[in-house]
Amino acid sequence: MVTKKSIVKYFLIGMLLLLISTLLSLGLVELIKYVSSKDNLGIQFSFSGPNFYIGISLTLLALMLNGWANYTLLVIGKIGLKNREPFKTPSNLVIKGPFRYSRNPIYLSTIVLIFGLFVLFSYLLAFISSFLLFLVFHLWFIPWEEKKLEDKFDNEYREFKRSVRRWI
């Protein structure tokens, strides 16, 4: 049973994780600025211009989508942290929240986050990483995960696949 206390607990955990990821991102920005000033790795960063606004918007959108998806899994879907691990089969099929629009909002948010960093820093390695990660998710990880979900949830998952797109 979902209680007000458990919702508050998971909300606070989610906010803490968001704060930690934001601080790590800011630390990454400072590190990249430091490294790029020393070795000139081709990273361009400025706090103005379209790249800044588009990159920050994509990054924030990705963080919000990831937080929403994880909240949906943990609180609404009642999937415990142990069953949330990537190689575990979940106990419940979650079709609410962002899962109504994408079967893989967490993977989508990860790719959008890395692509947002590419736009923000104009760093080719981030673009290549986001493309390669998309391929790994799309060609290997998602089909493997979908097979496990079809085996466990059968027609319920097949109907979910028919009604909700893989990405967006």
Secondary structure, 3 states (H helix, E strand, C coil): CCCHHHHHHHHHHHHHHHHHHHHHHHHHHHHHHHHHHHHCCCCCCCCCCHHHHHHHHHHHHHHHHHHHHHHHHHHHCCCCCHHHCCCCCCCCCCCCHHHHCCCCHHHHHHHHHHHHHHHHHCCHHHHHHHHHHHHHHHHHHHHHHHHHHHHHHCHHHHHHHHHCCCCC
